[in-house]
């Protein structure tokens, strides 16, 4: 009997897993599509699929598209089905028509990529995350030539480190600590880019002589104590993000945002409490969901926990009489990964997203 029950449970789990990966075509999916300049694999897959993050499955087993990064504008893609009835895209053979005049035109030589950096660059905030130990090893501004505690651009600041003359540096202020609500662990501090400058003098800290930076762009007031980081260390991103569904076991929470607002929407940058230690990678797409408000049964009927008395909430398990479902709200893409925290760009949101919304593999 136990063996039969175990076999039944295993079969259900396998069925659910298979359904989760099954491609679902949109009702209005076209039979063919001509690749246009500026298209990405994500865009093209979204034309055909309800789950564009499953794009690798749509391009599979296709000798004509051995490397989907070599799809070019002008190519015709046709939707076909394999022996199991699963959809896939193949490159169509264009029909040639003879006419008295033949006009030759070279194919656009820029291949289609998954998601070029220039598409999302305007929305990426060049903030960063540093642990307390990492911050302790960074040089910082000790003062300025004007003698003020804070200043705008067009002035010189002095840094307690030997810098490289001619090197550009980012100036960062330390923001709030990022606390994991599940473990209460300090995951690091959000450091915000407040300006940039170029080193004019290298200094010599063996003689207590600081370096000099000329501030050429201040986004906010730059204060003494601001951290100094070489620009290339914090602003390097891949030219193309290869977007893919996050690992199946990925589950976490939105724990902060660079805006520090209560709610955020499309193209805002948020932080999640998962990173390299949890096998998160740049390009991972995660689904955002939120558990529906808890409900308790009272003498007056069902009420939301937030609207009922403390006594009614205490009488229920976890302040609710029901295990309310979680509803999907949107998707985010990881673009920068640290040890235990990652930064993500909101790609889509049906409602405003919030801190403590869940993220998981699609």
N, C-alpha and C positions, 0 to 999 in steps of 0.2 A: 504493500500500500504506500509506504513512504517513498519507494522508488518511483511509483507512478506519479505521486504528487510532485516529487522533485523534477521528473521529466516534464510535467505540465508547466511548472514554473519556469524551467529553462527554455521551453518552447515559446512561452509568452515573452520572456526577456529578449530572445533572439528575434522574434517577430517585431517587437517594438524597435529594436536596434535597426532592423532592415528598413522599417517604415521611415525612421528618422533620416536615413540616407537616400531614400527613394526620390528620384527627380520628379517634380510636379510641374508640368507645363502650364503656362498661363492660358486661359481660355482663348485669348486673342493672339497667341503666339503665331508669328508669320511662318510660312513654309520656307522662305529664303530671306536673306538680308545682304545688302551691299555694304561692306565696311567703309566707314567715312573717316576722314581725317579728324583726329581728336578722340576717336573711340578707344575704350579700354576693354579688356576681356570681361571685367566686372560689368561694364555698361552693356556689352553685347549679351552676356548671359542673363542679365536682368530683363532683356527684351523677351527672352524665351521662358525663363524660370521664375517660379515664386520664391526660390531660394538661391539667389545669385552666388552665395558663398560656396555652393556645390559646383562651381564652374569647372573644376578639373574633371568631374565625371562627364560633363557635356562634351568635352574635347577628346575623350579617351578613344583608344583603338582606331585612330585615324591616321593612316600613313601619309595623307596629304598635309596633316597638321601635326607633324612629329614634334615640332617645337612651336607652341602657340604664340610665342613671342615674335615669330616671324610671319604673322598675319599682316598684310599690308592694306592700306586704304585702296578701294577698288576691287578687292577680292569679293567673290560671291560665296556666301556660306549657306548651305542647304540643310534643312532639318530632316533627318532620316531616323529610322528605328531599327534596332538590332533584333536578333532572333527571339530575345526575351521581351521585346516590346518596349525597351528602354530607349529614350531619345538620345541622339548625339548629332553633332554638327560635322559636316564634311565640306571641303572646299568644292564648290560647283565648277563644272567645265563650261565656260562661257560659250554661247552659241555665236558663231561667226556669220555675218551677213555680207555678201559681196555687193559692191556698188561701183559705179564708174570711178568714184574718187575714194582713195584710201588714205586715211589720216592716221599716222602712227603717233602714239602718245606713251611716254614712259610711265611706268607705275610709280606712284609716290614711294620714295625709298625710305621713308620713316616707318618702321614696323610698329604694330599695335602693341602696347605694353599693358600691364595690369592696371596700374594707377601711377601716372607720372608724378614726381614730386611737385612740379610746377602747378599741378591742379589743386593741391591742398596746401601749398606753401603759404598762401595769404592767410590761412586760418591757423597755422601752427604757431603757438606761442613759444618763444625761445626761453622758456623757464626751464628749471632743472630740479632735481631732487638730490640732496646730499645728506648723509648721516652725520651725526654729531662728530664722529671721529674724522670724517672727510673734511668737515668744515674747519676742524682744528688744525688741519694741515694746509689750509689755503692762505695765501697772503691777503692782506686787507689794507684799506686806505687809512692812514693815520692822521691826515690833515690836508690842507690845500694852501695855495699861495695867497689866498685872500683872507685866510684866518677865520673863515666861517665854518660852522659845523656841517652846513649843507649848502650846495650851490647848484646852479644850472650849467649848461654847456658853455664852452669857450673859456675854460680855466684849467689850471694844473692841479693835480693831486699827487700826494706822495704815498708810496707803498712800501711796506716793510719786507721787501724781497728783492733779489737781484733779477730784474726783468731783461728781456731781449729787446734792444733798441730796434724800432721799426715794426715790431710785432703789435697786432691789434688785440685788445683785451676787452672782455665783457665785464661790466660792473653789476654785481648782484646784491640785493638786499635779502636777508633771511626772513621768510614768511613763517606761518604757523607750522607747528609739528603735525605730521600726518600720523594719526593714531588708528591702528587696526581695531575696529569695533568688536571683532571676534576674539582677538587675543589680548587686546589692550597694549600691544607692543608698539613702540615708537618706530615707525618705518623710515623716518627721515624728516627733513624739512624742505618745504617748497622754497627754492630761492628764485627770486624774480629778477629778470634783466631790467635794469633801470638806466643803462647807458653803455656807451662804448668809447674807447679812446685808444691812442697809440703811444707806446713808450718812447720818450724822448731821451732819457738817461737811464742807464742800467743800474746805477747805485752800487754800493759795496757794503753789504750787511756785516762783513767781518770788521768793518770800521764804523758800524752803526749809521751808514749813509744810505738813506732810502732811495728807491727809484722814482722817476718822474713820469707821469702819464698826462698827456694833453687830452681832455675830454672834448670830443668833437660832436657827440650826439647824446644828449641827456633826455630820456623819456620821462623821468621824474627827478625830483631833487635827489642828489647824490650825497649821502651822509658819511661821516667818518665811521669806520668800522665795516663799510661795504666790502664784500669779497671781490677778488680780482681773479678772473679765469681767462686763459687764452681763448680767443673767439672760436678757433677750430675745434677746441675740446668739447664745446657745448652746442655747436650749430652744424654738425655733420649728420646728414641723413642720406639714405640711399637715393639714387636718381629715380628708381622705380620701386614701389612697394608691391611685392607679390602677395596679393591678398588671398587668404585661405581661411577656412573655418578653423577656429581655435581647437586645441586638443579636446577630445571628448570629456575628459575628466576635469576640465577647467571650470571652476565655479568661484565666484568672488563677489565683491561689493564695490560700488562707487564710494570712495571714502573722502574725496575732496575735488576741488576744481581750481583752475588757476584764477578764475574771476572771484572766487570766494562768495558767490551769490548763492541764494537758497535753491534756485532752479536754473536749469540750463537747457539749451536747445541745439539744433543742428549747427555743426561746425564749432561748437564750444569744445574746450579741452578739459577732460576730467582725468582723475587718477583712480586706479583700482588697486586693491590690496593683493595683487598677484604679480610675480615677476619671473626672473630667470630661475629662481629656486623652484618655481612651479611649472617650468618648461613653457613659459609664455614667450612668444617671438614677435618681432616687428612684422606687421602685416596681418596678424591674427584678427579675425572678425568675430566679435562676441555679441550675443543677443542680450538686450537689457529688458528686465522684467520687474514687476512690482506686485507684491502680495496684496490682494484686495483687503479693504478694511475689515477688522475682526468684528464678529457679531456675537452677542449673548442673548439668551432667552430670558425674559423677565416676565413678571406678572402682567405687564401691559403689552406683551408681545416681544418680538425680536427687536433689538436696538443695537446700534453701533456701540462698541465698547467705549469710544470717546464721549458718547452722549449719555451713558448710564452711570449709575452710582458706583462708588468704590466698592461697596459691599457686593454688588452683582458681579463686578470684575473679579473680586477675590474668590467668589464661589465657582468660577470657571477656571479650567486649565489654560494657563498662558493668556489670561484675559479674554478668552474666546471659547464659545461652545462648538465652534466648527473650524475645520482646517480649510480656510478659504483659499481659492485658487490664485495662482500668480498669472498675470496677464502680460504678454509681450508688449513693449513700448517702443523699441527701436533697435538700432545696431550701432556699435562703435568699432573703430579700427585702432589697434595698438600701433603706435609709431615710435615709442621710445621705451626701452625696458631697463629697469634697474634690478637689484637683487630681489627685493620683496614687494616692489611697487612698479606700476607701469603707467605711462601717460597715453591717453587714447583720444581720438577725434570722433565726435558724434557724427555719424554718417546720415542717420535718419532717426526721427523721433515723432511718434504720433501725439505725444503729450510732452509737457515739460518734464525733464528728468531731474532726479533729486539725489542727494547723498543718501546712501543705504539702499538704493535700488540694486537689485542683483544683476550680475553678469554671468553668462555661461556660454559654452559652445552651442552653436545653432543646432 
